Amino acid sequence: MSLQRGMNYRTGGNYSIILMSLRPNAPYADRVEESGRVLIYEGHDAPKNQDAPNPKVIDQPMFNPGGSLTQNGQFYKAALNYKNDKGRVELVKVYEKIRNGIWVYNGIFNLVDAWQEESSISRKVFKFKLAFAVEIQKIIADKSADEPEQDRLIPSWVKLEVWKRDKGQCSKCGSKQNLHFDHIIPYSRGGSSSDPQNIQILCAKHNLEKRDKIE
């Protein structure tokens, strides 16, 4: 699907999607904690309007002008419902921008908390806490129960360095379609997620052929 905004509540039907960025000068203050196990995602500003104040100097909105919830409001309500045992946890697919036009998939996260806080320029912004959905990843990847899947997350700076080194293509065949970041020495065998020398880009075909083999 083609996404035109960073926050997409229930776009996938039974899951939501967010687009994040940790790059310098990113428009929002997203951050990663606990070695990638936790993401703190900042809510989004009001749309730009020539008849309204600069969105960066006013509070991030909970409601649209007509009274319906904004994306901020929908995510906020879902997080508080889960926190207060009034609803199921919201599953969120997270994609990260590492370069212009280049997004990488960071996995599925649980939306576990939300709050509003005052920013450095004295306006209220939303913050959303997302925790890596370990059990969901294991089901998808069909991994063993004792494998700490959340530690497989590759830091953004590593992805960017590997992307530059491998020229944005499969290191085996040069394909630029359906690319994946792959551990050369599998994590389950002690391979590091934070060492660019242990990460390579593979197309889907070569990634499936390799699986957990050490080449």
KAJO-V164984 format. One record per residue. N is the residue number from 1. NEAR is the number of other C-alpha atoms within 12 Angstrom. Layout:
BEGIN
n = <N/N>
near = <NEAR/NEAR>
END
This chain:
BEGIN
n = <1/2/3/4/5/6/7/8/9/10/11/12/13/14/15/16/17/18/19/20/21/22/23/24/25/26/27/28/29/30/31/32/33/34/35/36/37/38/39/40/41/42/43/44/45/46/47/48/49/50/51/52/53/54/55/56/57/58/59/60/61/62/63/64/65/66/67/68/69/70/71/72/73/74/75/76/77/78/79/80/81/82/83/84/85/86/87/88/89/90/91/92/93/94/95/96/97/98/99/100/101/102/103/104/105/106/107/108/109/110/111/112/113/114/115/116/117/118/119/120/121/122/123/124/125/126/127/128/129/130/131/132/133/134/135/136/137/138/139/140/141/142/143/144/145/146/147/148/149/150/151/152/153/154/155/156/157/158/159/160/161/162/163/164/165/166/167/168/169/170/171/172/173/174/175/176/177/178/179/180/181/182/183/184/185/186/187/188/189/190/191/192/193/194/195/196/197/198/199/200/201/202/203/204/205/206/207/208/209/210/211/212/213/214/215>
near = <8/10/16/11/19/30/33/32/32/19/22/18/13/15/24/31/37/44/36/38/34/28/20/15/9/18/20/26/25/32/27/28/18/16/19/29/28/30/40/33/42/38/40/37/33/27/21/15/11/8/8/12/14/16/22/25/20/21/26/33/29/27/20/17/11/8/10/13/18/26/33/36/32/29/42/37/30/34/33/25/20/21/21/15/13/13/15/19/30/38/35/40/36/37/28/34/27/29/22/12/10/20/27/32/28/38/37/36/37/37/41/34/30/33/28/25/18/17/20/11/13/13/19/25/34/36/31/41/34/40/35/36/32/31/24/22/27/21/15/14/19/15/20/15/15/12/21/21/30/30/27/34/39/36/32/33/24/28/38/30/25/32/31/20/18/29/19/32/25/29/28/22/18/19/20/21/16/21/31/34/39/41/35/29/24/26/28/24/17/19/23/24/33/25/25/28/22/27/35/38/39/33/26/24/21/26/26/17/15/21/23/21/18/17/13>
END
